[in-house]
Amino acid sequence: MTLSEIKKHLSNLQSIAFELPNGTLVPKHFHVTEVGKVTKHFIDCGGVLRKEERINFQLWNANDYNHRLHPEKLMHIIELSEKTLNLKDLDIEVEYQDQTIGKYNLEFNGTHFLLISTNTACLAQDQCGITPKEAKTKINLANLQTAGSCDPSSGCC
């Protein structure tokens, strides 16, 4: 989800809820403690220089159970961040403290913002000798022999 997309969704909401990948909701008394631009400048294992930019939201909750962040307040925080940090319409990543700080992508299901788990990946698979999953050999099961092909004494199983 990009910055413009979250603003569009916020303009139509009465309340904000973030849903974790396991289906539970971030407690209603959460804060958005940071809105920022994160730049990652790195070299991958294949020697390619890369640069990524994202908008980062950090969610946090404390023991102030009466706190509720309303859509218009988050919109104000975003607009102030856009102006002050000169933010572009970039993808959003969300940090949230669970067992450790988790980084999530963001989607919207019409009611809640969904925190989508992220994964690491090799960006230079061709350089590392990794075969993409799609390239695995496919076997037509109809061509397999079934009768007597796997006798327990044959050593095949």
URBEL-V481595 format. One record per helix or strand. SS is the DSSP state (h for helix, s for strand). FROM is the first residue (numbers start at 1). LEN is the number of residues. Records with the same first field share a line. If there is no record, write none. Layout:
# URBEL-V481595
SS: FROM-LEN / FROM-LEN
This chain:
# URBEL-V481595
s: 2-1 / 18-2 / 25-1 / 30-14 / 49-13 / 91-7 / 101-8 / 113-5
h: 3-8 / 71-15 / 125-4 / 133-3 / 141-3 / 152-3
